[in-house]
Amino acid sequence: MAEIAIEKVETLKTADLHDLCDAADDAIRAGGGFGWVEPPPRDVMERYWKGVLVVPERIMFIARLDGVVAGSAQLVKPPRNNEAQAHSAQLTTSFVAPWARGHGLARRLTLAVVDAARDAGFRVLNLDVRATQEAAIALYESLGFRRWGTHPFYALVQGQPLAGHFYCKDLQPAPQQPATP
């Protein structure tokens, strides 16, 4: 039985940073590049992850499979000057390396972000995803994310436009029905 762990991280050990970069490279090559189409040079990838950790509005979660970092997701809070959208946060940069799929890591990462957003008092969690990410779309929809729009030219991959979908999830608890006497 594989050992699975989801962790909120504020610092990365060197070995974890290397595992995270390797997992991200693998996910990008498999078509789930959270913006990248091809893996960037290693120094760029390392700077990206180190940068995530110093942005106060970003909370990073990692997934481990048998102790090895195999995926990640981020909760992004709105900027402090955005009073009108202070009730909503974003799930972004979510991926699991292809070699670690099928163990429920993506579900557990997503639920960790949902729980963190709810615990922080956000009422809505937003995300966007390429239309080609069918497994991710099925996961988000199974967790109650509602598609509210599609952008037909969301991404450009190998010169071809790809559609992208936009989702939101109401984080407020469902109203309690009064007890019947």
C-alpha positions in Angstrom: 0.0 0.0 0.0 1.4 3.4 -1.0 2.0 6.0 1.6 0.2 9.3 0.8 0.7 12.6 2.5 -0.5 16.1 1.8 1.4 18.9 3.4 1.1 22.7 3.6 4.6 24.0 3.1 6.4 27.2 4.0 9.9 26.0 3.2 11.3 23.3 0.9 14.4 21.2 1.7 16.8 20.9 -1.2 15.7 17.3 -2.0 12.0 18.3 -1.9 12.7 21.2 -4.3 14.4 18.8 -6.7 11.5 16.3 -6.4 9.0 19.0 -7.0 10.8 20.3 -10.1 11.1 16.7 -11.4 7.4 16.1 -10.8 6.5 19.4 -12.4 8.7 18.7 -15.5 6.9 15.3 -15.9 3.5 16.8 -15.6 4.3 19.5 -18.1 5.6 16.9 -20.6 2.3 15.0 -20.1 0.3 18.1 -21.1 -0.6 19.5 -17.7 1.8 22.4 -17.5 0.0 25.1 -15.4 1.0 27.6 -18.1 4.1 26.0 -19.4 4.0 24.0 -22.6 7.6 22.7 -22.3 9.5 22.4 -19.1 11.6 25.5 -18.5 15.3 25.3 -17.6 15.9 23.9 -14.1 17.1 27.2 -12.6 13.9 28.9 -13.8 11.7 26.1 -12.3 13.6 26.3 -9.0 13.2 30.1 -8.9 9.5 29.7 -9.6 8.9 27.4 -6.6 11.1 29.4 -4.3 9.2 32.5 -5.4 5.8 30.9 -4.6 7.0 30.5 -1.0 7.7 34.2 -0.4 4.4 35.5 -1.8 2.1 36.1 1.2 -1.0 35.6 -0.8 0.0 32.1 -1.9 -0.3 28.9 0.2 1.4 25.9 -1.3 0.5 22.3 -0.7 2.6 19.3 -1.8 1.6 15.7 -2.3 3.9 12.9 -1.4 3.8 9.3 -2.6 6.0 7.0 -0.5 7.9 10.1 0.8 8.6 11.6 -2.7 7.1 14.9 -3.7 4.7 13.9 -6.6 2.5 17.0 -7.0 1.4 20.3 -5.8 -1.5 22.8 -5.6 -1.8 26.4 -4.5 -4.4 28.5 -2.8 -4.1 32.1 -4.0 -5.7 34.8 -1.9 -6.9 38.1 -3.5 -4.7 41.1 -3.2 -5.4 43.2 0.0 -6.6 46.1 -2.1 -9.4 44.1 -3.8 -12.2 44.6 -1.3 -14.9 43.7 -3.9 -13.4 40.2 -4.4 -12.0 39.6 -0.9 -14.6 36.8 -0.5 -13.0 34.6 -3.2 -9.7 32.8 -3.6 -8.3 30.7 -6.4 -7.0 27.2 -6.8 -4.1 27.2 -9.2 -0.9 25.3 -10.3 -2.5 21.9 -9.4 -0.8 18.9 -10.8 0.3 15.3 -10.1 3.2 13.7 -11.9 2.1 11.0 -14.3 4.0 8.3 -12.4 2.0 9.1 -9.2 -1.5 9.2 -10.7 -4.2 6.8 -9.7 -3.6 7.1 -5.9 -6.0 9.9 -5.1 -3.4 12.6 -4.8 -5.2 15.1 -7.0 -8.4 14.7 -5.0 -6.6 15.0 -1.7 -4.6 18.1 -2.9 -7.8 19.7 -4.1 -9.6 19.0 -0.8 -6.7 20.4 1.1 -7.0 23.7 -0.8 -10.8 23.7 -0.4 -10.5 23.2 3.3 -7.8 25.9 3.7 -9.9 28.4 1.7 -13.0 27.6 3.8 -10.9 27.8 7.1 -9.6 31.2 5.9 -13.1 32.5 5.6 -13.4 32.5 1.8 -16.9 32.1 0.4 -15.9 31.1 -3.1 -13.1 29.1 -4.7 -12.3 29.7 -8.4 -10.2 27.8 -10.8 -9.5 27.5 -14.5 -8.4 24.5 -16.5 -7.5 23.6 -20.1 -10.4 21.7 -21.8 -7.9 18.9 -22.6 -7.5 18.1 -18.9 -10.4 15.7 -18.8 -9.4 13.9 -15.6 -9.0 17.2 -13.8 -12.3 18.4 -15.1 -14.0 15.2 -13.9 -12.4 15.6 -10.5 -13.4 19.2 -10.0 -17.0 18.5 -11.1 -17.2 15.5 -8.7 -16.1 17.8 -5.9 -18.9 20.3 -6.6 -17.1 22.9 -8.7 -19.6 24.4 -11.2 -18.5 25.4 -14.7 -19.6 29.0 -15.5 -17.8 29.7 -18.7 -15.5 28.6 -21.5 -12.8 30.6 -23.2 -12.3 29.2 -26.8 -8.8 30.6 -27.0 -7.6 30.0 -23.5 -4.2 28.6 -24.4 -2.0 28.2 -27.4 -0.2 24.9 -27.5 2.1 24.0 -30.4 0.4 26.7 -32.4 -3.1 25.4 -31.8 -5.7 27.2 -29.7 -7.2 25.3 -26.8 -10.3 26.1 -24.9 -10.3 26.5 -21.2 -13.1 26.2 -18.6 -13.7 28.4 -15.6 -15.2 26.9 -12.4 -16.3 28.1 -9.0 -17.3 26.4 -5.8 -19.5 27.8 -3.1 -17.7 27.2 0.2 -20.5 28.3 2.4 -22.1 25.5 4.4 -25.5 24.4 3.1 -28.3 25.8 5.2 -29.6 23.5 7.9 -33.1 22.3 7.5 -35.1 22.8 10.7 -35.7 19.6 12.6 -39.2 18.2 12.3 -40.9 17.6 15.7 
